[in-house]
Structures are given as C-alpha cells and as structure tokens.
Amino acid sequence: MGLAQPRAVRPDSRREILRVAEEIFAHKGYVATTTREIAEAAGVTKGLLFYHFQTKQQLYLNVIESLIQSLAQLAVPERQLEGMDRFDHVKAFIEGWTDFQADHPNALKLITRELMDEGRFHRMVMDDYIRPLMEFGVDFVRQGTAEGVFADVDPFHFVQMLGASNTLYFMLLNFNERMSGENLRTPEALAHRKKELWRNFSRVLRKD
C-alpha cells in the first residue's frame, strides 16, 4: 500500500522539496545529505517528504531527472518554430542554456560532482541522461555539416566546448564577478553573455 496523503498538503511542496534538495545535494553530495535537513530547509515534515519521495535515492534521482529533462527540452524542443534553421536552433539553445544556468546555479555543480566523484549513480547519470543529450548534439552538428550548412568542424568537440563554456562560467560565477568587478546576474549581463557566446560559436560554424 502507498503512503497515506498528509493533511493540507501544500500544492507547491513537492517543487520546493526538489529545489532545496538540488541545492543541498550540490553542496554536500548524496552520502553526506540527510532527508531530515532537506525537510527542515524546505519547511516540511519528513512525513510529507516521504509522501512525495519514498526514499532519499528516489528524491536524488528525481532532482537529476528534472534537471536533465529541462536540458533536453532546450536541445530537443517539443515544438519547432516555423522557419527555424540550424543556426536558429543553436542560437535558441545558447539563450535557453544561459537562462537555465542562471535559474539553476546548483544544477551543473550537482551533476558534475556525481560524474567527477564517480558517485553511486554516476554510470546511470552518464548512460541514461547525459549520453543521449550528447549524442543528439553531435548528430545535429554532423548533419548540419553534411547538408553544407555548417563548416567542417569536429561535432563532439564543438558540443563539448559549447556545454563546458557556460558550465564553468556559472560554476565560478562568484569568482568571475570578483575578477570583472561587475554583477553578472543582471538581465543586461545575461543578455551580453548570450550575445558573446552566439558571436563566437556561430563564427566557428559558419563556412565563410
């Protein structure tokens, strides 16, 4: 039998648990994090947390899955805009990727920690979540080159560099702000970041 639903469940409680869990898992890792501290930080009881997520492992994997689904939506949007060509697609990804990083400052820290530390779920994260996104990006660039739209670039290294450019930038955002002396989180700063990324990566892809 499933857990009985607690009384007066806040409609946003599941989302808040995921948000808090993303932050704590990113900073402490899976093993060092407890469900008690997540529940306390989210302002819910452990009973409510376990109503939504029956184990810590289920909560952790839900956090990762929700982040990867958001990334997948950027790479493979459910709806293609009419007239969107391959360059438009890359530009839309760069803009969405930048916004995602700004909205989820702990997301890539969490995933990177899992992969670099070879945590207990790193193989699953790599094979089930990261690899399909990477393969889509590589195939997308390869097809663009075969169609004569993109220059003859190495598709793996292009996709890797595109992803890594923002990952490192946002993971070191506090450092980058100290070095630049600027607030890099404002709408204007984010718009400038998107413009510079597009200017540089589109130059790599253009045949002329």
N, C-alpha and C positions, 0 to 999 in steps of 0.2 A: 504494500500500500504506500501511496505517496504521503508526503508530509501534509498535515492539515494547514490550511492557509491561516496565518495570523490575522487577528482582527485589525481593521483600519490600516491596511497596507497602503502606504503612500504610492501613488502611481509612478512616481519617479525614483522609487527606492532602488530598483534594480540598476538603473542607469547611474545613480550616484555611487552605488557599491562598485560598479565597474570602473568609474572614474577614479575613485580613491584607490582601488586595488591596482590600477595601472601605475599610479604614482609610487605607491609603496613597493610593489614588486620591482619597479625600475630601479629604485634606490637601494633596496636591501637584497633583492634576489628571492627566488622561490623558497629556498630552505629556511632562510632567516625570517621570513614573514609569517605572522600568525593571523588566523582568521579573527581572533579577538581584537587585534589592533586595527584591522580593516573595518570591522563592525563599529568600533568606537570612533574611528576617524570619519566614518560615513554617517554617524549619528543613528545607527540602527542596532537592534539586538542581534545576538548571534543566531537566535531562532529565525529571525527574518532573513539573515544572510543565508542560512542553510535551507530556507524555504526556496530561495531563488537558485542557489548553487549547493548541491548536496555534499560536495567535498571541496577542499582547497584546490585540488588538482582541476576539478571542473571549473572553478572560478578562474584559475590561472589561464586555462586553455580558452575560456570564453573571452577573456581580455585580449589574448593574442588573436583569436579568430575575428573578433570585431574590428581590430586594427587592420588586419590583413584584408578583410572584406572592404574596408574603406579604401585601402590602397588599390585593390583590384578594380573597384569602381572608377578610380582615376585612370587606370591603364586600359580597362575594357568597359567603357561607359555603356549602360543599358540602352541608351538612345544616342544614335549618331546624328549630329546636326547636319541638315541638308547642306551640301556644298563643302563639307569639311574634308580637306585633303590631308595628306600625310603630314605636311608641315603644320597645318592647323591642329592636328591631333597631338603632335609633340608639344606645341605651344600650350595647348589646353592642359596637357599633363604637367608641364612645368609650373603653370599657375596653380593648379589644384594641389600639386605636390608641396609647393611652398606654403599654401594655406593650411594644408594638413599638418605640416611640421610645426607651424606657428600655433595651431589649435591643440596639438598633442605633443607638448615638449618632451614628454617621457616615453613616447611610443617607441622610437627607434633605439633609445637607451635600453629599454626592456628587451627588445628583440636582439639587439647587438650583444647584450650581456648573456642572453641564453646561448647564442651561437658561439661567442668567443670563449665562454667558460665551459662550453660543451656540457650544459646542464642536462638534467634527466630527460628533457623533452626536445633537445636540440635537433635530433635526427628527424623527429616528426615535424618540427617547425620548418626545417630546411626542405624536406621532401614534399610535405603536404601543402605548405603555404608559400615559401619563398621561391622554390624552383619553378612552379607553374607561372608565376609572375615574370620571372627572369626569362623563361622560355618564350613567353608571349612577346616581351620586348625585343628579344633577339630576332625572332621570326618577323616581327613588324619591320625592323630596320633592314633585315636581309631582303624582304620582299620589296621594300622601297628602293633598294639598290638594284634589284633585278628588273624592276619596272622602269629604271632610268630616272627616278625621281630624286633619290639620294646619291651622294658621292659614294665612291667605293671605300667605305670605312669598315673596320672590324666591328661587327654588330655586338659581340659580347662586351668588348672594352668600352664601346660607346654607352651601352646601357648601364654598365657598372659605374662609369665615371659620372653619368647623369644622376644616378641614385646617390652615389657617395658624396657628390658636391654639396647637396643640401643636408645630408645626414650629418656630416662632420660640422658643417656651418651651424646647424641648430643645436647639436650636442655641445658645442663650445660657444654658445651664444653669449654667455656672461663674459667670457674671455674676449670674444670679438668686440663686444661693446666697450670693454675697458681699453682695448687696443685702438678702436676707432674714435672713442670719446663721444659716441652717438647712441641714441636709443634706437635699436634696430628692430623694435617690435611695433612701431607705429605703422598705420596703413601706408603712409608715404614711403617708409623704409622697405616694407614688404613689396610694394609696387616696384620700387627701384631694384630690389633683388630679382624679381621676376623678369624685369626688362634686361638686366645684365646676363642672367642665365640664358634667356632666349637669344640675345645678341651673340653670345659666344657659341652656344651649341648649334644654332641654326647655321652659323658660319661653317662649322665642321661638316654639316650635312649637305650644304649647297655645292653643286657641281662646278659652278663658276667661282 
